[in-house]
Amino acid sequence: MKTGRMNTIGLIVVAAILTIVIFFIQAMIFPPTDMPPMSWLPEFLFLGIWDALGFGIGIALLIYLAMNYSKWPKQIRGSLLVLSFIAVWFTALNWAHDGLHNTGAMPPNWGLLAFTEYLFHVPWLIFGLALVFVIRQLVKVYNK
């Protein structure tokens, strides 16, 4: 098998293993303050699986970044690094956002709620502006 295909398979295995592990330990890391009604259990179970999958994919993306950064063309390395950081933020860290809400970042715990919301929602606007910059840089390099 080619090295690239082996790397891809390895990253898929890493993502799958991390997904399973984080799904089963997320309640230990972020112990819930309350359980949803049984009628809502399927929705929250799906969300738990989805967040765990995002975490697994995000960590696999970090590994991919570490393995391939030096192979990227120098002219677009910065832009690709910004895009990679944003992708990791939205995948790997989403489980932490939901986990903090599950541990009590909800009213009446306004301090933890504000911390969680500022930590995760404020960067989204910054990332949107960063994407505009990255797109402009990539278009500039492409037009040369």
Contact map, one row per residue, 1 for C-alpha under 8 A:
111011000000000000000000000000000000000000000000000000000000000000000000000000000000000000000000000000000000000000000000000000000000000000000000
111111000000000000000000000000000000000000000000000000000000000000000000000000000000000000000000000000000000000000000000000000000000000000000000
111111100000000000000000000000000000000000000000000000000000000000000000000000000000000000000000000000000000000000000000000000000000000000000000
011111110000000000000000000000000000000000000000000000000000000000000000000000000000000000000000000000000000000000000000000000000000000000000000
111111111000000000000000000000000000000000000000000000000000000000000000000000000000000000000000000000000000000000000000000000000000000000000000
111111111100000000000000000000000000000000000000000000000000000000000000000000000000000000000000000000000000000000000000000000000000000000000000
001111111110000000000000000000000000000000000000000000000000000000000000000000000000000000000000000000000000000000000000000000000000000000000000
000111111111000000000000000000000000000000000000000000000000000000000000000000000000000000000000000000000000000000000000000000000000000000000000
000011111111100000000000000000000000000000000000000000000000000000000000000000000000000000000000000000000000000000000000000000000000000000000000
000001111111110000000000000000000000000000000000000000000000000000000000000000000000000000000000000000000000000000000000000000000000000000000000
000000111111111000000000000000000000000000000000000000000001101100000000000000000000000000000000000000000000000000000000000000000000000000000000
000000011111111100000000000000000000000000000000000000000001000000000000000000000000000000000000000000000000000000000000000000000000000000000000
000000001111111110000000000000000000000000000000000000000000000000000000000000000000000000000000000000000000000000000000000000000000000000000000
000000000111111111000000000000000000000000000000000000010001000000000000000000000000000000000000000000000000000000000000000000000000000000000000
000000000011111111100000000000000000000000000000000010111111000000000000000000000000000000000000000000000000000000000000000000000000000000000000
000000000001111111110000000000000000000000000000000010010000000000000000000000000000000000000000000000000000000000000000000000000000000000000000
000000000000111111111000000000000000000000000000000000010000000000000000000000000000000000000000000000000000000000000000000000000000000000000000
000000000000011111111100000000000000000000000000000110110000000000000000000000000000000000000000000000000000000000000000000000000000000000000000
000000000000001111111110000000000000000000000000100111111000000000000000000000000000000000000000000000000000000000000000000000000000000000000000
000000000000000111111111000000000000000000000000000100000000000000000000000000000000000000000000000000000000000000000000000000000000000000000000
000000000000000011111111100000000000000000000000000000000000000000000000000000000000000000000000000000000000000000000000000000000000000000000000
000000000000000001111111110000000000000000000000000100110000000000000000000000000000000000000000000000000000000000000000000000000000000000000000
000000000000000000111111110000000000000000000001100100000000000000000000000000000000000000000000000000000000000000000000000000000000000000000000
000000000000000000011111111000000000000000000000000000000000000000000000000000000000000000000000000000000000000000000000000000000000000000000000
000000000000000000001111111110000000000000000000000000000000000000000000000000000000000000000000000000000000000000000000000000000000000000000000
000000000000000000000111111111100000000000000000000000000000000000000000000000000000000000000000001000000000000000000000000000000000000000000000
000000000000000000000001111111110000000000000000000000000000000000000000000000000000000000000000000000000000000000000000000000000000000000000000
000000000000000000000000111111100000000000000000000000000000000000000000000000000000000000000000000000000000000000000000000000000000000000000000
000000000000000000000000111111100000000000000000000000000000000000000000000000000000000000000000000000000000000000000000000000000000000000000000
000000000000000000000000011111110000000000000000000000000000000000000000000000000000000000000000001101100000000000000000000000000000000000000000
000000000000000000000000011111111000000000000000000000000000000000000000000000000000000000000000001001100000000000000000000000000000000000000000
000000000000000000000000001001111110000000000000000000000000000000000000000000000000000000000000001001110000000000000000000000000000000000000000
000000000000000000000000000000111110000000000000000000000000000000000000000000000000000000000000000001110000000000000000000000000000000000000000
000000000000000000000000000000011111000000000000000000000000000000000000000000000000000000000000000001000000000000000000000000000000000000000000
000000000000000000000000000000011111100000000000000000000000000000000000000000000000000000000000000000000000000000000000000000000000000000000000
000000000000000000000000000000000111110110010000000000000000000000000000000000000000000000000000000000000000000000000000000000000000000000000000
000000000000000000000000000000000011111110000000000000000000000000000000000000000000000000000000000000000000000000000000000000000000000000000000
000000000000000000000000000000000001111110000000000000000000000000000000000000000000000000000000000000000000000000000000000000000000000000000000
000000000000000000000000000000000000111111000000000000000000000000000000000000000000000000000000000000000000000000000000000000000000000000000000
000000000000000000000000000000000001111111110000000000000000000000000000000000000000000000000000000000000000000000000000000000000000000000000000
000000000000000000000000000000000001111111111000000000000000000000000000000000000000000000000000000000000000000000000000000000000000000000000000
000000000000000000000000000000000000001111111100000000000000000000000000000000000000000000000000000000000000000000000000000000000000000000000000
000000000000000000000000000000000000000111111110000000000000000000000000000000000000000000000000000000000000000000000000000000000000000000000000
000000000000000000000000000000000001000111111111000000000000000000000000000000000000000000000000000000000000000000000000000000000000000000000000
000000000000000000000000000000000000000011111111100000000000000000000000000000000000000000000000000000000000000000000000000000000000000000000000
000000000000000000000000000000000000000001111111110000000000000000000000000000000000000000000000000000000000000000000000000000000000000000000000
000000000000000000000000000000000000000000111111111000000000000000000000000000000000000000000000000000000000000000000000000000000000000000000000
000000000000000000000010000000000000000000011111111100000000000000000000000000000000000000000010000000000000000000000000000000000000000000000000
000000000000000000100010000000000000000000001111111110000000000000000000000000000000000000000000000000000000000000000000000000000000000000000000
000000000000000000000000000000000000000000000111111111000000000000000000000000000000000000000000000000000000000000000000000000000000000000000000
000000000000000000000000000000000000000000000011111111100000000000000000000000000000000000100110000000000000000000000000000000000000000000000000
000000000000000001110110000000000000000000000001111111110000000000000000000000000000000000000010000000000000000000000000000000000000000000000000
000000000000001101100000000000000000000000000000111111111000000000000000000000000000000000000000000000000000000000000000000000000000000000000000
000000000000000000100000000000000000000000000000011111111100000000000000000000000000000001111110000000000000000000000000000000000000000000000000
000000000000001001100100000000000000000000000000001111111110000000000000000000000000000000111110000000000000000000000000000000000000000000000000
000000000000011111100100000000000000000000000000000111111111000000000000000000000000000000010000000000000000000000000000000000000000000000000000
000000000000001000100000000000000000000000000000000011111111100000000000000000000000000000110000000000000000000000000000000000000000000000000000
000000000000001000000000000000000000000000000000000001111111110000000000000000000000001111111000000000000000000000000000000000000000000000000000
000000000000001000000000000000000000000000000000000000111111111000000000000000000000000100010000000000000000000000000000000000000000000000000000
000000000011011000000000000000000000000000000000000000011111111100000000000000000000000000000000000000000000000000000000000000000000000000000000
000000000010000000000000000000000000000000000000000000001111111110000000000000000001000100000000000000000000000000000000000000000000000000000000
000000000000000000000000000000000000000000000000000000000111111111000000000000000001000100000000000000000000000000000000000000000000000000000000
000000000010000000000000000000000000000000000000000000000011111111100000000000000000000000000000000000000000000000000000000000000000000000000000
000000000010000000000000000000000000000000000000000000000001111111110000000000000000000000000000000000000000000000000000000000000000000000000000
000000000000000000000000000000000000000000000000000000000000111111111000000000000001000000000000000000000000000000000000000000000000000000000000
000000000000000000000000000000000000000000000000000000000000011111111000000000000000000000000000000000000000000000000000000000000000000000000000
000000000000000000000000000000000000000000000000000000000000001111111100000000000000000000000000000000000000000000000000000000000000000000000000
000000000000000000000000000000000000000000000000000000000000000111111111000000000000000000000000000000000000000000000000000000000000000000000000
000000000000000000000000000000000000000000000000000000000000000011111111000010000000000000000000000000000000000000000000000000000000000000000000
000000000000000000000000000000000000000000000000000000000000000000111111000000000000000000000000000000000000000000000000000000000000000000000000
000000000000000000000000000000000000000000000000000000000000000000011111100000000000000000000000000000000000000000000000000000000000000000000000
000000000000000000000000000000000000000000000000000000000000000000011111110110000000000000000000000000000000000000000000000000000000000000000000
000000000000000000000000000000000000000000000000000000000000000000000011111110000000000000000000000000000000000000000000000000000000000000000000
000000000000000000000000000000000000000000000000000000000000000000000001111111000000000000000000000000000000000000000000000000000000000000000000
000000000000000000000000000000000000000000000000000000000000000000000000111111000000000000000000000000000000000000000000000000000000000000001000
000000000000000000000000000000000000000000000000000000000000000000000001111111110000000000000000000000000000000000000000000000000000000011001000
000000000000000000000000000000000000000000000000000000000000000000001001111111111000000000000000000000000000000000000000000000000000000000000000
000000000000000000000000000000000000000000000000000000000000000000000000011111111100000000000000000000000000000000000000000000000000000000000000
000000000000000000000000000000000000000000000000000000000000000000000000000111111110000000000000000000000000000000000000000000000000010011000000
000000000000000000000000000000000000000000000000000000000000000000000000000111111111000000000000000000000000000000000000000000000000000000000000
000000000000000000000000000000000000000000000000000000000000000000000000000011111111100000000000000000000000000000000000000000000000000000000000
000000000000000000000000000000000000000000000000000000000000000000000000000001111111110000000000000000000000000000000000000000000100010000000000
000000000000000000000000000000000000000000000000000000000000000000000000000000111111111000000000000000000000000000000000000000000010010000000000
000000000000000000000000000000000000000000000000000000000000110010000000000000011111111100000000000000000000000000000000000000000000000000000000
000000000000000000000000000000000000000000000000000000000000000000000000000000001111111110000000000000000000000000000000000000000000000000000000
000000000000000000000000000000000000000000000000000000000000000000000000000000000111111111000000000000000000000000000000000000100000000000000000
000000000000000000000000000000000000000000000000000000000100000000000000000000000011111111100000000000000000000000000000000000000000000000000000
000000000000000000000000000000000000000000000000000000000110110000000000000000000001111111111000000000000000000000000000000000000000000000000000
000000000000000000000000000000000000000000000000000000000100000000000000000000000000111111111100000000000000000000000000000000000000000000000000
000000000000000000000000000000000000000000000000000001000100000000000000000000000000011111111100000000000000000000000000000000000000000000000000
000000000000000000000000000000000000000000000000001001101100000000000000000000000000001111111100000000000000000000000000000000000000000000000000
000000000000000000000000000000000000000000000000000001111110000000000000000000000000000111111110000000000000000000000000000000000000000000000000
000000000000000000000000000000000000000000000000000001100100000000000000000000000000000111111111100000000000000000000000000000000000000000000000
000000000000000000000000000000000000000000000000001001100000000000000000000000000000000011111111110000000000000000000000000000000000000000000000
000000000000000000000000000000000000000000000001001101100000000000000000000000000000000000011111111000000000000000000000000000000000000000000000
000000000000000000000000000000000000000000000000000000000000000000000000000000000000000000001111111100000000000000000000000000000000000000000000
000000000000000000000000000000000000000000000000000000000000000000000000000000000000000000001111111110000000000000010001000000000000000000000000
000000000000000000000000000000000000000000000000000000000000000000000000000000000000000000000111111111000000000000000000000000000000000000000000
000000000000000000000000010001110000000000000000000000000000000000000000000000000000000000000011111111100000000000000000000000000000000000000000
000000000000000000000000000001000000000000000000000000000000000000000000000000000000000000000001111111111000000000010000000000000000000000000000
000000000000000000000000000000000000000000000000000000000000000000000000000000000000000000000000111111111100000010010000000000000000000000000000
000000000000000000000000000001111100000000000000000000000000000000000000000000000000000000000000011111111000000000000000000000000000000000000000
000000000000000000000000000001111000000000000000000000000000000000000000000000000000000000000000001111111000000000000000000000000000000000000000
000000000000000000000000000000011000000000000000000000000000000000000000000000000000000000000000000111111110100110000000000000000000000000000000
000000000000000000000000000000000000000000000000000000000000000000000000000000000000000000000000000111111110111111010000000000000000000000000000
000000000000000000000000000000000000000000000000000000000000000000000000000000000000000000000000000010011111110110000000000000000000000000000000
000000000000000000000000000000000000000000000000000000000000000000000000000000000000000000000000000000011111110010000000000000000000000000000000
000000000000000000000000000000000000000000000000000000000000000000000000000000000000000000000000000000000111110000000000000000000000000000000000
000000000000000000000000000000000000000000000000000000000000000000000000000000000000000000000000000000011111111110000000000000000000000000000000
000000000000000000000000000000000000000000000000000000000000000000000000000000000000000000000000000000001111111111000000000000000000000000000000
000000000000000000000000000000000000000000000000000000000000000000000000000000000000000000000000000000001000111111100000000000000000000000000000
000000000000000000000000000000000000000000000000000000000000000000000000000000000000000000000000000000011100111111110000000000000000000000000000
000000000000000000000000000000000000000000000000000000000000000000000000000000000000000000000000000010011110111111111000000000000000000000000000
000000000000000000000000000000000000000000000000000000000000000000000000000000000000000000000000000000001000011111111100000000000000000000000000
000000000000000000000000000000000000000000000000000000000000000000000000000000000000000000000000000000000000001111111110000000000000000000000000
000000000000000000000000000000000000000000000000000000000000000000000000000000000000000000000000100110001000000111111111000000000000000000000000
000000000000000000000000000000000000000000000000000000000000000000000000000000000000000000000000000000000000000011111111110000000000000000000000
000000000000000000000000000000000000000000000000000000000000000000000000000000000000000000000000000000000000000001111111111000000000000000000000
000000000000000000000000000000000000000000000000000000000000000000000000000000000000000000000000000000000000000000111111111000000000000000000000
000000000000000000000000000000000000000000000000000000000000000000000000000000000000000000000000100000000000000000011111111100000000000000000000
000000000000000000000000000000000000000000000000000000000000000000000000000000000000000000000000000000000000000000001111111110000000000000000000
000000000000000000000000000000000000000000000000000000000000000000000000000000000000000000000000000000000000000000001111111111000000000000000000
000000000000000000000000000000000000000000000000000000000000000000000000000000000000000000000000000000000000000000000111111111100000000000000000
000000000000000000000000000000000000000000000000000000000000000000000000000000000000000000000000000000000000000000000001111111110000000000000000
000000000000000000000000000000000000000000000000000000000000000000000000000000000000000000000000000000000000000000000000111111111000000000000000
000000000000000000000000000000000000000000000000000000000000000000000000000000000000000000000000000000000000000000000000011111111100000000000000
000000000000000000000000000000000000000000000000000000000000000000000000000000000000010000000000000000000000000000000000001111111110000000000000
000000000000000000000000000000000000000000000000000000000000000000000000000000000000000000000000000000000000000000000000000111111111000000000000
000000000000000000000000000000000000000000000000000000000000000000000000000000000000000000000000000000000000000000000000000011111111100000000000
000000000000000000000000000000000000000000000000000000000000000000000000000000000100000000000000000000000000000000000000000001111111110000000000
000000000000000000000000000000000000000000000000000000000000000000000000000000000010000000000000000000000000000000000000000000111111111000000000
000000000000000000000000000000000000000000000000000000000000000000000000000000000000000000000000000000000000000000000000000000011111111100000000
000000000000000000000000000000000000000000000000000000000000000000000000000000000000000000000000000000000000000000000000000000001111111110000000
000000000000000000000000000000000000000000000000000000000000000000000000000000100110000000000000000000000000000000000000000000000111111111000000
000000000000000000000000000000000000000000000000000000000000000000000000000000000000000000000000000000000000000000000000000000000011111111100000
000000000000000000000000000000000000000000000000000000000000000000000000000000000000000000000000000000000000000000000000000000000001111111110000
000000000000000000000000000000000000000000000000000000000000000000000000000100100000000000000000000000000000000000000000000000000000111111111000
000000000000000000000000000000000000000000000000000000000000000000000000000100100000000000000000000000000000000000000000000000000000011111111100
000000000000000000000000000000000000000000000000000000000000000000000000000000000000000000000000000000000000000000000000000000000000001111111110
000000000000000000000000000000000000000000000000000000000000000000000000000000000000000000000000000000000000000000000000000000000000000111111111
000000000000000000000000000000000000000000000000000000000000000000000000001100000000000000000000000000000000000000000000000000000000000011111111
000000000000000000000000000000000000000000000000000000000000000000000000000000000000000000000000000000000000000000000000000000000000000001111111
000000000000000000000000000000000000000000000000000000000000000000000000000000000000000000000000000000000000000000000000000000000000000000111111
000000000000000000000000000000000000000000000000000000000000000000000000000000000000000000000000000000000000000000000000000000000000000000011111
